[in-house]
């Protein structure tokens, strides 16, 4: 009886291996043959899942952001957490903790981005598309809080959402590249900023 293949597990293995290869030899030098060799698969098998390394990178970003956004959406609608500010704080905490737990993958993704920028290959559009939902989620929660009267009416939804998003970007960058990132201080900073908008 032929062995049943877990295609999702295999695809995830290819993605993780590809990120390691990108980090080890650089995105430009990486190729599907090397990724196949390192993952213990044949090159034709890799082609069954991905057409090229750009697609691999895109799916790696999609994998990381997709799972996280599902969890963040759940937090946004969990009324047991508290009001909208409490939910945003819970979301920010989840983002920071997820980034800490996936530090190696995050570092590899960012290293590829930074390295390829030198060669005019810009992955920012891919990242933007995958993270735009987060900014929208912040805006929805802020708007809902203003409507419910739990957030001050003077709160600029667009500007505040942009600030929160920028803080999360900054924290993820720090987690990826600086070993002295202080989780508790960072979360406290977010809390003190957001609590200032509570009624």
C-alpha positions in Angstrom: 0.0 0.0 0.0 1.5 3.4 -1.0 2.5 5.7 1.8 0.0 8.6 2.2 1.6 12.0 1.8 0.7 14.9 4.0 0.9 17.6 1.3 0.4 20.5 3.8 3.2 19.3 6.0 5.4 18.8 2.9 4.7 22.3 1.7 5.4 23.8 5.1 8.7 21.8 5.2 9.7 23.2 1.8 8.9 26.8 3.0 10.9 26.4 6.2 13.8 24.9 4.3 13.7 27.6 1.6 13.9 30.3 4.3 17.0 28.6 5.8 18.6 28.4 2.3 17.7 32.1 1.6 19.4 33.0 4.9 22.4 30.8 4.3 23.3 31.5 0.7 21.3 34.6 0.0 18.1 34.9 -2.1 20.0 35.5 -5.4 22.2 32.4 -5.0 19.3 30.2 -3.8 17.6 27.9 -6.4 15.1 25.2 -6.4 17.7 22.5 -6.7 19.4 23.6 -3.5 16.1 23.9 -1.7 15.2 20.4 -2.9 18.5 18.9 -1.8 18.2 20.5 1.7 14.6 19.4 2.2 15.4 15.9 1.1 13.1 16.0 -1.9 13.6 15.9 -5.7 13.4 19.1 -7.8 10.3 17.8 -9.7 8.6 17.3 -6.3 9.4 21.0 -5.4 7.8 22.0 -8.7 4.6 20.2 -7.8 4.2 22.8 -5.0 6.0 26.0 -6.3 6.9 27.3 -9.7 9.9 29.4 -8.5 11.6 30.9 -5.4 9.5 34.1 -5.6 6.4 32.0 -5.1 8.0 30.2 -2.2 8.8 33.5 -0.5 5.3 34.8 -1.1 3.8 31.6 0.4 6.2 31.8 3.4 4.9 35.3 4.1 1.3 34.1 3.6 1.8 31.2 5.9 3.2 33.4 8.7 0.6 36.2 8.4 -2.4 34.0 7.5 -2.3 31.9 10.7 -1.7 34.9 12.9 -4.5 37.0 11.4 -7.0 34.3 12.0 -6.0 34.3 15.7 -6.1 38.1 15.9 -9.6 38.3 14.3 -10.8 35.9 17.0 -9.4 38.2 19.7 -11.1 41.2 18.1 -14.5 39.7 18.6 -14.0 38.1 22.0 -16.1 40.2 24.3 -14.6 38.4 27.4 -11.4 40.4 26.8 -13.0 43.7 27.6 -13.6 46.9 25.6 -12.0 47.8 22.2 -8.9 49.2 23.8 -8.4 46.0 25.8 -8.9 44.0 22.5 -6.3 46.0 20.7 -3.8 45.5 23.6 -4.5 41.8 23.4 -3.9 41.8 19.7 -0.6 43.7 20.0 0.5 41.3 22.8 -0.3 38.3 20.5 1.7 39.9 17.7 4.7 40.5 19.9 4.5 37.0 21.4 4.1 35.3 18.0 7.1 37.3 16.6 9.2 36.2 19.6 8.1 32.5 19.1 8.8 32.7 15.4 12.0 34.7 15.7 14.1 32.5 13.4 11.6 32.6 10.5 10.9 36.3 11.0 14.6 37.1 10.9 15.0 35.0 7.7 12.1 36.7 6.0 13.5 40.2 6.8 17.0 39.3 5.9 15.8 38.3 2.4 13.9 41.6 2.1 16.8 43.7 3.1 19.3 41.8 1.0 17.2 41.9 -2.1 16.5 45.6 -1.7 20.1 46.2 -2.6 19.3 44.6 -6.0 16.1 46.6 -6.5 13.8 43.6 -5.8 11.1 45.0 -3.5 9.0 42.6 -1.5 7.2 45.4 0.3 4.1 45.0 -1.9 3.8 41.4 -0.8 4.2 42.3 2.8 1.7 45.2 2.5 -0.9 43.0 1.0 -0.5 40.4 3.7 -0.6 42.9 6.6 -3.2 45.4 5.3 -6.0 43.5 7.1 -4.3 44.2 10.4 -4.5 48.0 9.9 -8.2 47.6 8.9 -8.8 45.6 12.1 -7.3 48.3 14.3 -9.5 50.9 12.5 -12.6 48.9 13.0 -12.0 48.4 16.7 -11.2 52.1 17.2 -14.3 53.2 15.3 -16.5 50.8 17.3 -15.0 52.0 20.5 -15.8 55.6 19.6 -19.4 54.6 18.6 -19.8 52.7 21.9 -18.4 55.6 23.9 -15.5 53.7 25.3 -12.9 55.6 23.3 -12.7 59.4 23.3 -14.2 61.1 20.3 -11.1 63.1 19.6 -9.2 59.9 18.7 -8.2 60.0 15.1 -9.0 56.5 13.9 -6.6 56.6 10.8 -3.7 58.2 12.7 -4.0 56.0 15.8 -4.3 52.8 13.6 -1.2 53.9 11.7 0.7 54.5 15.0 -0.2 51.1 16.4 0.7 49.4 13.1 4.0 51.2 13.0 4.8 50.1 16.6 4.1 46.5 15.7 6.4 46.8 12.6 9.1 48.3 14.7 8.7 45.6 17.4 8.9 42.8 14.8 12.0 44.4 13.3 13.6 44.7 16.8 12.7 41.1 17.6 14.2 39.9 14.4 17.5 41.8 14.7 18.2 42.9 18.3 18.7 40.4 21.0 17.9 42.9 23.7 14.3 43.4 22.8 12.3 43.8 26.0 8.9 42.3 25.6 7.3 43.6 28.9 8.5 47.2 28.4 7.2 47.2 24.8 3.8 45.9 25.8 3.6 48.4 28.6 4.4 51.2 26.1 1.6 50.1 23.9 -0.8 49.9 26.9 0.1 53.3 28.1 -0.4 54.8 24.7 -3.8 53.1 24.1 -5.2 53.6 27.6 -4.9 57.4 27.0 -7.8 57.0 24.5 -10.1 55.4 27.0 -13.1 57.4 28.2 
